[in-house]
Amino acid sequence: MSEAERPDRLAEGRRVTIEDIRALAGPSTPHFALQIRNRIRRLIEGLPEDDPVRLEGERHIARLEQLAQHSGDPRGVGPGAQAAH
């Protein structure tokens, strides 16, 4: 997955919508969660703090950061494994 955004979402004069945010965040998987987070962050960066689209984007950013923690790439010693000395 690329972090490049669709040109129509970045067109000058076009307002980002809640539907844009949901379309990006909806199909997210742990593996691509941080790339999608970055795309959403770029879309909402210029919006006022109380803008509904920004609030929706921030909500999805928090969810994507949580999702990224479950990427299926565990770290550390698992149950029943012996630590190396």
C-alpha atoms as a printed R data frame, in Angstrom:
   type eleno elety resid chain resno       x       y      z
1  ATOM     1    CA   MET     A     1   0.000   0.000  0.000
2  ATOM     2    CA   SER     A     2   1.266   3.418 -0.878
3  ATOM     3    CA   GLU     A     3   1.046   6.498  1.292
4  ATOM     4    CA   ALA     A     4   0.333   8.552 -1.822
5  ATOM     5    CA   GLU     A     5  -3.113  10.052 -1.830
6  ATOM     6    CA   ARG     A     6  -5.595   9.991 -4.669
7  ATOM     7    CA   PRO     A     7  -5.276  13.257 -6.609
8  ATOM     8    CA   ASP     A     8  -9.015  13.955 -6.400
9  ATOM     9    CA   ARG     A     9  -8.846  13.986 -2.590
10 ATOM    10    CA   LEU     A    10  -6.084  16.595 -2.717
11 ATOM    11    CA   ALA     A    11  -7.573  18.795 -5.435
12 ATOM    12    CA   GLU     A    12  -7.414  22.483 -4.637
13 ATOM    13    CA   GLY     A    13 -10.734  23.816 -3.428
14 ATOM    14    CA   ARG     A    14 -12.117  20.343 -2.667
15 ATOM    15    CA   ARG     A    15 -13.122  19.855  0.937
16 ATOM    16    CA   VAL     A    16 -12.183  16.586  2.643
17 ATOM    17    CA   THR     A    17 -15.285  14.775  3.892
18 ATOM    18    CA   ILE     A    18 -16.059  12.342  6.671
19 ATOM    19    CA   GLU     A    19 -16.782   9.820  3.928
20 ATOM    20    CA   ASP     A    20 -13.192  10.278  2.631
21 ATOM    21    CA   ILE     A    21 -11.841   9.475  6.090
22 ATOM    22    CA   ARG     A    22 -14.099   6.451  6.489
23 ATOM    23    CA   ALA     A    23 -13.232   5.168  3.020
24 ATOM    24    CA   LEU     A    24  -9.536   5.239  3.898
25 ATOM    25    CA   ALA     A    25  -9.833   3.784  7.387
26 ATOM    26    CA   GLY     A    26 -12.520   1.188  6.746
27 ATOM    27    CA   PRO     A    27 -10.496  -1.542  5.017
28 ATOM    28    CA   SER     A    28  -7.445  -1.156  7.253
29 ATOM    29    CA   THR     A    29  -5.414  -4.116  8.462
30 ATOM    30    CA   PRO     A    30  -2.708  -4.169 11.155
31 ATOM    31    CA   HIS     A    31  -0.006  -4.383  8.504
32 ATOM    32    CA   PHE     A    32  -1.083  -1.168  6.729
33 ATOM    33    CA   ALA     A    33  -2.580   0.726  9.680
34 ATOM    34    CA   LEU     A    34   0.276   3.220 10.063
35 ATOM    35    CA   GLN     A    35   0.365   4.036  6.353
36 ATOM    36    CA   ILE     A    36  -3.372   4.720  6.394
37 ATOM    37    CA   ARG     A    37  -2.918   6.793  9.570
38 ATOM    38    CA   ASN     A    38  -0.365   8.947  7.753
39 ATOM    39    CA   ARG     A    39  -2.704   9.468  4.803
40 ATOM    40    CA   ILE     A    40  -5.530  10.570  7.096
41 ATOM    41    CA   ARG     A    41  -3.195  12.837  9.043
42 ATOM    42    CA   ARG     A    42  -2.193  14.614  5.798
43 ATOM    43    CA   LEU     A    43  -5.833  15.073  4.799
44 ATOM    44    CA   ILE     A    44  -6.875  16.702  8.085
45 ATOM    45    CA   GLU     A    45  -3.737  18.676  8.951
46 ATOM    46    CA   GLY     A    46  -5.082  22.051  7.832
47 ATOM    47    CA   LEU     A    47  -8.539  21.706  9.354
48 ATOM    48    CA   PRO     A    48  -9.577  23.585 12.522
49 ATOM    49    CA   GLU     A    49  -9.435  21.575 15.754
50 ATOM    50    CA   ASP     A    50 -13.223  21.559 16.139
51 ATOM    51    CA   ASP     A    51 -13.969  20.572 12.527
52 ATOM    52    CA   PRO     A    52 -16.123  17.408 12.415
53 ATOM    53    CA   VAL     A    53 -13.954  15.923  9.644
54 ATOM    54    CA   ARG     A    54 -10.805  16.483 11.716
55 ATOM    55    CA   LEU     A    55 -12.452  14.934 14.796
56 ATOM    56    CA   GLU     A    56 -13.466  11.890 12.757
57 ATOM    57    CA   GLY     A    57  -9.932  11.656 11.363
58 ATOM    58    CA   GLU     A    58  -8.373  11.852 14.830
59 ATOM    59    CA   ARG     A    59 -10.721   9.136 16.072
60 ATOM    60    CA   HIS     A    60  -9.637   6.855 13.234
61 ATOM    61    CA   ILE     A    61  -5.965   7.730 13.760
62 ATOM    62    CA   ALA     A    62  -6.220   6.552 17.387
63 ATOM    63    CA   ARG     A    63  -7.927   3.331 16.265
64 ATOM    64    CA   LEU     A    64  -5.314   2.703 13.577
65 ATOM    65    CA   GLU     A    65  -2.478   3.174 16.066
66 ATOM    66    CA   GLN     A    66  -4.114   0.566 18.293
67 ATOM    67    CA   LEU     A    67  -4.612  -1.756 15.327
68 ATOM    68    CA   ALA     A    68  -0.945  -1.435 14.329
69 ATOM    69    CA   GLN     A    69   0.065  -2.915 17.683
70 ATOM    70    CA   HIS     A    70  -1.505  -6.196 16.558
71 ATOM    71    CA   SER     A    71   0.501  -6.696 13.403
72 ATOM    72    CA   GLY     A    72   1.106 -10.400 14.034
73 ATOM    73    CA   ASP     A    73   4.799  -9.818 14.639
74 ATOM    74    CA   PRO     A    74   5.155 -10.605 18.349
75 ATOM    75    CA   ARG     A    75   8.265  -9.590 20.228
76 ATOM    76    CA   GLY     A    76   9.857 -11.252 23.221
77 ATOM    77    CA   VAL     A    77   9.830 -14.743 24.629
78 ATOM    78    CA   GLY     A    78   6.558 -16.594 24.278
79 ATOM    79    CA   PRO     A    79   4.950 -18.994 26.743
80 ATOM    80    CA   GLY     A    80   6.891 -22.199 27.221
81 ATOM    81    CA   ALA     A    81  10.017 -20.817 25.517
82 ATOM    82    CA   GLN     A    82  13.255 -20.613 27.425
83 ATOM    83    CA   ALA     A    83  15.174 -17.359 27.478
84 ATOM    84    CA   ALA     A    84  18.737 -17.513 26.182
85 ATOM    85    CA   HIS     A    85  21.407 -16.882 28.785
